[in-house]
Amino acid sequence: MKFLGFDNDDEDDYENNDSYNDERSRKNKSKHPANSNGRLILFKGIADEVEKRRLCEAYNEGAMILIDMHDLNRSEYDEAGKDFITFMGGVAYAHSGEMKHIKPAQYLLTPRGGIFEVWPEGESADE
């Protein structure tokens, strides 16, 4: 913060407060449990309000969500698909997760950064 020109003396008071640190730690752990067991949900199409709620609950529990919109025609995608993707992107952002565009009409939401990696073909770790 000092680098940006802010004095962080007030922040030190919070950092030294054990109840503040316990509360912050509890909130971070409750967002995305570490024991999601690698759960992946494949969702095809566009979700209605009930399905959106269920997807959000599963995401909050630590599940990854793969959204596949290959079966939609262009007008369905333009009318409702883009809004659904924007909504789910907002869910990922609000919960400190990530949303990756996999390929046309496919998106992957991960509950935290670093879960999804793309390794280029033909590259070896020994090189």
CNS distance restraints for C-alpha pairs under 8 A (distance, minus, plus):
assign (resid   1 and name CA) (resid   5 and name CA) 6.52 0.50 0.50
assign (resid   1 and name CA) (resid   6 and name CA) 5.28 0.50 0.50
assign (resid   1 and name CA) (resid   7 and name CA) 6.80 0.50 0.50
assign (resid   1 and name CA) (resid   8 and name CA) 6.37 0.50 0.50
assign (resid   2 and name CA) (resid   6 and name CA) 4.98 0.50 0.50
assign (resid   2 and name CA) (resid   7 and name CA) 5.73 0.50 0.50
assign (resid   2 and name CA) (resid   8 and name CA) 6.84 0.50 0.50
assign (resid   8 and name CA) (resid  12 and name CA) 6.61 0.50 0.50
assign (resid   9 and name CA) (resid  13 and name CA) 7.00 0.50 0.50
assign (resid  10 and name CA) (resid  14 and name CA) 7.02 0.50 0.50
assign (resid  11 and name CA) (resid  15 and name CA) 6.28 0.50 0.50
assign (resid  12 and name CA) (resid  16 and name CA) 6.18 0.50 0.50
assign (resid  13 and name CA) (resid  17 and name CA) 6.42 0.50 0.50
assign (resid  14 and name CA) (resid  20 and name CA) 6.34 0.50 0.50
assign (resid  14 and name CA) (resid  21 and name CA) 7.69 0.50 0.50
assign (resid  15 and name CA) (resid  20 and name CA) 7.35 0.50 0.50
assign (resid  15 and name CA) (resid  21 and name CA) 6.67 0.50 0.50
assign (resid  16 and name CA) (resid  21 and name CA) 7.89 0.50 0.50
assign (resid  17 and name CA) (resid  21 and name CA) 6.43 0.50 0.50
assign (resid  18 and name CA) (resid  22 and name CA) 6.05 0.50 0.50
assign (resid  19 and name CA) (resid  23 and name CA) 6.12 0.50 0.50
assign (resid  20 and name CA) (resid  24 and name CA) 6.15 0.50 0.50
assign (resid  21 and name CA) (resid  25 and name CA) 6.02 0.50 0.50
assign (resid  22 and name CA) (resid  26 and name CA) 6.07 0.50 0.50
assign (resid  23 and name CA) (resid  27 and name CA) 6.20 0.50 0.50
assign (resid  24 and name CA) (resid  28 and name CA) 6.26 0.50 0.50
assign (resid  25 and name CA) (resid  29 and name CA) 6.20 0.50 0.50
assign (resid  26 and name CA) (resid  30 and name CA) 6.09 0.50 0.50
assign (resid  27 and name CA) (resid  31 and name CA) 6.34 0.50 0.50
assign (resid  28 and name CA) (resid  32 and name CA) 7.29 0.50 0.50
assign (resid  29 and name CA) (resid  33 and name CA) 5.98 0.50 0.50
assign (resid  29 and name CA) (resid  34 and name CA) 7.80 0.50 0.50
assign (resid  31 and name CA) (resid  60 and name CA) 6.03 0.50 0.50
assign (resid  31 and name CA) (resid  61 and name CA) 7.24 0.50 0.50
assign (resid  31 and name CA) (resid  62 and name CA) 7.87 0.50 0.50
assign (resid  31 and name CA) (resid  95 and name CA) 7.09 0.50 0.50
assign (resid  32 and name CA) (resid  36 and name CA) 7.96 0.50 0.50
assign (resid  32 and name CA) (resid  60 and name CA) 5.88 0.50 0.50
assign (resid  32 and name CA) (resid  61 and name CA) 5.66 0.50 0.50
assign (resid  32 and name CA) (resid  62 and name CA) 4.79 0.50 0.50
assign (resid  32 and name CA) (resid 111 and name CA) 6.52 0.50 0.50
assign (resid  32 and name CA) (resid 112 and name CA) 7.82 0.50 0.50
assign (resid  33 and name CA) (resid  61 and name CA) 6.13 0.50 0.50
assign (resid  33 and name CA) (resid  62 and name CA) 5.70 0.50 0.50
assign (resid  34 and name CA) (resid  62 and name CA) 7.22 0.50 0.50
assign (resid  35 and name CA) (resid  62 and name CA) 7.65 0.50 0.50
assign (resid  36 and name CA) (resid  61 and name CA) 6.78 0.50 0.50
assign (resid  36 and name CA) (resid  62 and name CA) 4.99 0.50 0.50
assign (resid  36 and name CA) (resid  63 and name CA) 5.96 0.50 0.50
assign (resid  38 and name CA) (resid  63 and name CA) 6.91 0.50 0.50
assign (resid  38 and name CA) (resid  64 and name CA) 7.54 0.50 0.50
assign (resid  39 and name CA) (resid  62 and name CA) 7.65 0.50 0.50
assign (resid  39 and name CA) (resid  63 and name CA) 4.97 0.50 0.50
assign (resid  39 and name CA) (resid  64 and name CA) 6.22 0.50 0.50
assign (resid  40 and name CA) (resid  63 and name CA) 5.74 0.50 0.50
assign (resid  40 and name CA) (resid  64 and name CA) 4.74 0.50 0.50
assign (resid  40 and name CA) (resid  65 and name CA) 5.69 0.50 0.50
assign (resid  40 and name CA) (resid  66 and name CA) 7.13 0.50 0.50
assign (resid  41 and name CA) (resid  63 and name CA) 7.00 0.50 0.50
assign (resid  41 and name CA) (resid  64 and name CA) 6.17 0.50 0.50
assign (resid  41 and name CA) (resid  65 and name CA) 4.71 0.50 0.50
assign (resid  41 and name CA) (resid  66 and name CA) 6.01 0.50 0.50
assign (resid  42 and name CA) (resid  65 and name CA) 6.00 0.50 0.50
assign (resid  42 and name CA) (resid  66 and name CA) 4.79 0.50 0.50
assign (resid  42 and name CA) (resid  67 and name CA) 6.10 0.50 0.50
assign (resid  42 and name CA) (resid  68 and name CA) 7.30 0.50 0.50
assign (resid  43 and name CA) (resid  65 and name CA) 7.10 0.50 0.50
assign (resid  43 and name CA) (resid  66 and name CA) 6.06 0.50 0.50
assign (resid  43 and name CA) (resid  67 and name CA) 4.89 0.50 0.50
assign (resid  43 and name CA) (resid  68 and name CA) 6.12 0.50 0.50
assign (resid  44 and name CA) (resid  67 and name CA) 5.92 0.50 0.50
assign (resid  44 and name CA) (resid  68 and name CA) 4.74 0.50 0.50
assign (resid  44 and name CA) (resid  69 and name CA) 5.84 0.50 0.50
assign (resid  44 and name CA) (resid  70 and name CA) 7.95 0.50 0.50
assign (resid  44 and name CA) (resid  71 and name CA) 7.79 0.50 0.50
assign (resid  45 and name CA) (resid  67 and name CA) 7.47 0.50 0.50
assign (resid  45 and name CA) (resid  68 and name CA) 6.32 0.50 0.50
assign (resid  45 and name CA) (resid  69 and name CA) 5.00 0.50 0.50
assign (resid  45 and name CA) (resid  70 and name CA) 7.77 0.50 0.50
assign (resid  45 and name CA) (resid  71 and name CA) 6.90 0.50 0.50
assign (resid  45 and name CA) (resid  72 and name CA) 6.73 0.50 0.50
assign (resid  45 and name CA) (resid  81 and name CA) 7.83 0.50 0.50
assign (resid  46 and name CA) (resid  69 and name CA) 7.46 0.50 0.50
assign (resid  46 and name CA) (resid  80 and name CA) 7.13 0.50 0.50
assign (resid  46 and name CA) (resid  81 and name CA) 6.09 0.50 0.50
assign (resid  46 and name CA) (resid  84 and name CA) 6.54 0.50 0.50
assign (resid  47 and name CA) (resid  51 and name CA) 5.22 0.50 0.50
assign (resid  47 and name CA) (resid  52 and name CA) 5.59 0.50 0.50
assign (resid  47 and name CA) (resid  84 and name CA) 7.17 0.50 0.50
assign (resid  48 and name CA) (resid  52 and name CA) 6.07 0.50 0.50
assign (resid  49 and name CA) (resid  53 and name CA) 6.29 0.50 0.50
assign (resid  50 and name CA) (resid  54 and name CA) 6.37 0.50 0.50
assign (resid  51 and name CA) (resid  55 and name CA) 6.06 0.50 0.50
assign (resid  52 and name CA) (resid  56 and name CA) 6.10 0.50 0.50
assign (resid  53 and name CA) (resid  57 and name CA) 6.21 0.50 0.50
assign (resid  54 and name CA) (resid  58 and name CA) 6.21 0.50 0.50
assign (resid  55 and name CA) (resid  59 and name CA) 6.04 0.50 0.50
assign (resid  55 and name CA) (resid  65 and name CA) 7.79 0.50 0.50
assign (resid  56 and name CA) (resid  60 and name CA) 6.06 0.50 0.50
assign (resid  56 and name CA) (resid  91 and name CA) 7.19 0.50 0.50
assign (resid  57 and name CA) (resid  61 and name CA) 6.33 0.50 0.50
assign (resid  58 and name CA) (resid  62 and name CA) 6.64 0.50 0.50
assign (resid  58 and name CA) (resid  63 and name CA) 5.60 0.50 0.50
assign (resid  59 and name CA) (resid  63 and name CA) 4.80 0.50 0.50
assign (resid  59 and name CA) (resid  64 and name CA) 6.35 0.50 0.50
assign (resid  59 and name CA) (resid  65 and name CA) 7.15 0.50 0.50
assign (resid  59 and name CA) (resid 110 and name CA) 7.96 0.50 0.50
assign (resid  59 and name CA) (resid 111 and name CA) 6.50 0.50 0.50
assign (resid  60 and name CA) (resid  95 and name CA) 7.69 0.50 0.50
assign (resid  60 and name CA) (resid 111 and name CA) 7.40 0.50 0.50
assign (resid  62 and name CA) (resid 111 and name CA) 5.64 0.50 0.50
assign (resid  63 and name CA) (resid 110 and name CA) 7.31 0.50 0.50
assign (resid  63 and name CA) (resid 111 and name CA) 6.79 0.50 0.50
assign (resid  64 and name CA) (resid 108 and name CA) 7.13 0.50 0.50
assign (resid  64 and name CA) (resid 109 and name CA) 5.56 0.50 0.50
assign (resid  64 and name CA) (resid 110 and name CA) 4.81 0.50 0.50
assign (resid  64 and name CA) (resid 111 and name CA) 6.37 0.50 0.50
assign (resid  65 and name CA) (resid 108 and name CA) 5.71 0.50 0.50
assign (resid  65 and name CA) (resid 109 and name CA) 5.07 0.50 0.50
assign (resid  65 and name CA) (resid 110 and name CA) 6.83 0.50 0.50
assign (resid  66 and name CA) (resid 106 and name CA) 7.03 0.50 0.50
assign (resid  66 and name CA) (resid 107 and name CA) 5.75 0.50 0.50
assign (resid  66 and name CA) (resid 108 and name CA) 4.49 0.50 0.50
assign (resid  66 and name CA) (resid 109 and name CA) 6.41 0.50 0.50
assign (resid  67 and name CA) (resid 105 and name CA) 7.89 0.50 0.50
assign (resid  67 and name CA) (resid 106 and name CA) 5.54 0.50 0.50
assign (resid  67 and name CA) (resid 107 and name CA) 5.15 0.50 0.50
assign (resid  67 and name CA) (resid 108 and name CA) 6.32 0.50 0.50
assign (resid  68 and name CA) (resid 105 and name CA) 5.91 0.50 0.50
assign (resid  68 and name CA) (resid 106 and name CA) 4.65 0.50 0.50
assign (resid  68 and name CA) (resid 107 and name CA) 6.79 0.50 0.50
assign (resid  69 and name CA) (resid  77 and name CA) 7.65 0.50 0.50
assign (resid  69 and name CA) (resid  81 and name CA) 7.61 0.50 0.50
assign (resid  69 and name CA) (resid 105 and name CA) 4.89 0.50 0.50
assign (resid  69 and name CA) (resid 106 and name CA) 6.27 0.50 0.50
assign (resid  70 and name CA) (resid 104 and name CA) 7.97 0.50 0.50
assign (resid  70 and name CA) (resid 105 and name CA) 5.58 0.50 0.50
assign (resid  70 and name CA) (resid 106 and name CA) 7.53 0.50 0.50
assign (resid  72 and name CA) (resid  76 and name CA) 5.85 0.50 0.50
assign (resid  72 and name CA) (resid  77 and name CA) 5.99 0.50 0.50
assign (resid  73 and name CA) (resid  77 and name CA) 6.28 0.50 0.50
assign (resid  74 and name CA) (resid  78 and name CA) 6.12 0.50 0.50
assign (resid  75 and name CA) (resid  79 and name CA) 5.95 0.50 0.50
assign (resid  76 and name CA) (resid  80 and name CA) 5.90 0.50 0.50
assign (resid  76 and name CA) (resid  81 and name CA) 6.45 0.50 0.50
assign (resid  77 and name CA) (resid  81 and name CA) 4.15 0.50 0.50
assign (resid  77 and name CA) (resid  82 and name CA) 6.18 0.50 0.50
assign (resid  78 and name CA) (resid  82 and name CA) 5.93 0.50 0.50
assign (resid  79 and name CA) (resid  83 and name CA) 7.59 0.50 0.50
assign (resid  80 and name CA) (resid  84 and name CA) 6.28 0.50 0.50
assign (resid  81 and name CA) (resid  85 and name CA) 6.25 0.50 0.50
assign (resid  82 and name CA) (resid  86 and name CA) 6.11 0.50 0.50
assign (resid  83 and name CA) (resid  87 and name CA) 6.09 0.50 0.50
assign (resid  84 and name CA) (resid  88 and name CA) 6.20 0.50 0.50
assign (resid  85 and name CA) (resid  89 and name CA) 6.00 0.50 0.50
assign (resid  86 and name CA) (resid  90 and name CA) 6.23 0.50 0.50
assign (resid  87 and name CA) (resid  91 and name CA) 6.39 0.50 0.50
assign (resid  88 and name CA) (resid  92 and name CA) 6.28 0.50 0.50
assign (resid  88 and name CA) (resid 109 and name CA) 7.95 0.50 0.50
assign (resid  89 and name CA) (resid  93 and name CA) 6.14 0.50 0.50
assign (resid  89 and name CA) (resid  98 and name CA) 7.74 0.50 0.50
assign (resid  89 and name CA) (resid  99 and name CA) 5.96 0.50 0.50
assign (resid  89 and name CA) (resid 109 and name CA) 7.78 0.50 0.50
assign (resid  90 and name CA) (resid  94 and name CA) 5.93 0.50 0.50
assign (resid  91 and name CA) (resid  95 and name CA) 6.32 0.50 0.50
assign (resid  92 and name CA) (resid  96 and name CA) 6.23 0.50 0.50
assign (resid  92 and name CA) (resid  97 and name CA) 4.66 0.50 0.50
assign (resid  92 and name CA) (resid  98 and name CA) 5.52 0.50 0.50
assign (resid  92 and name CA) (resid  99 and name CA) 6.32 0.50 0.50
assign (resid  92 and name CA) (resid 109 and name CA) 6.59 0.50 0.50
assign (resid  92 and name CA) (resid 110 and name CA) 7.40 0.50 0.50
assign (resid  92 and name CA) (resid 111 and name CA) 6.89 0.50 0.50
assign (resid  93 and name CA) (resid  97 and name CA) 5.65 0.50 0.50
assign (resid  93 and name CA) (resid  98 and name CA) 6.54 0.50 0.50
assign (resid  93 and name CA) (resid  99 and name CA) 8.00 0.50 0.50
assign (resid  95 and name CA) (resid 111 and name CA) 7.27 0.50 0.50
assign (resid  96 and name CA) (resid 111 and name CA) 7.14 0.50 0.50
assign (resid  96 and name CA) (resid 112 and name CA) 6.21 0.50 0.50
assign (resid  96 and name CA) (resid 113 and name CA) 7.79 0.50 0.50
assign (resid  97 and name CA) (resid 109 and name CA) 7.25 0.50 0.50
assign (resid  97 and name CA) (resid 110 and name CA) 5.66 0.50 0.50
assign (resid  97 and name CA) (resid 111 and name CA) 4.41 0.50 0.50
assign (resid  97 and name CA) (resid 112 and name CA) 4.15 0.50 0.50
assign (resid  97 and name CA) (resid 113 and name CA) 5.80 0.50 0.50
assign (resid  98 and name CA) (resid 109 and name CA) 5.66 0.50 0.50
assign (resid  98 and name CA) (resid 110 and name CA) 5.25 0.50 0.50
assign (resid  98 and name CA) (resid 111 and name CA) 6.56 0.50 0.50
assign (resid  98 and name CA) (resid 112 and name CA) 6.20 0.50 0.50
assign (resid  98 and name CA) (resid 113 and name CA) 5.83 0.50 0.50
assign (resid  99 and name CA) (resid 107 and name CA) 6.69 0.50 0.50
assign (resid  99 and name CA) (resid 108 and name CA) 5.52 0.50 0.50
assign (resid  99 and name CA) (resid 109 and name CA) 4.33 0.50 0.50
assign (resid  99 and name CA) (resid 110 and name CA) 6.36 0.50 0.50
assign (resid 100 and name CA) (resid 107 and name CA) 5.56 0.50 0.50
assign (resid 100 and name CA) (resid 108 and name CA) 5.14 0.50 0.50
assign (resid 100 and name CA) (resid 109 and name CA) 6.43 0.50 0.50
assign (resid 101 and name CA) (resid 106 and name CA) 6.22 0.50 0.50
assign (resid 101 and name CA) (resid 107 and name CA) 4.60 0.50 0.50
assign (resid 101 and name CA) (resid 108 and name CA) 6.54 0.50 0.50
assign (resid 102 and name CA) (resid 106 and name CA) 5.42 0.50 0.50
assign (resid 102 and name CA) (resid 107 and name CA) 5.36 0.50 0.50
assign (resid 102 and name CA) (resid 108 and name CA) 6.65 0.50 0.50
assign (resid 103 and name CA) (resid 107 and name CA) 7.33 0.50 0.50
assign (resid 110 and name CA) (resid 115 and name CA) 6.63 0.50 0.50
assign (resid 110 and name CA) (resid 116 and name CA) 7.28 0.50 0.50
assign (resid 119 and name CA) (resid 123 and name CA) 7.82 0.50 0.50
assign (resid 123 and name CA) (resid 127 and name CA) 7.46 0.50 0.50
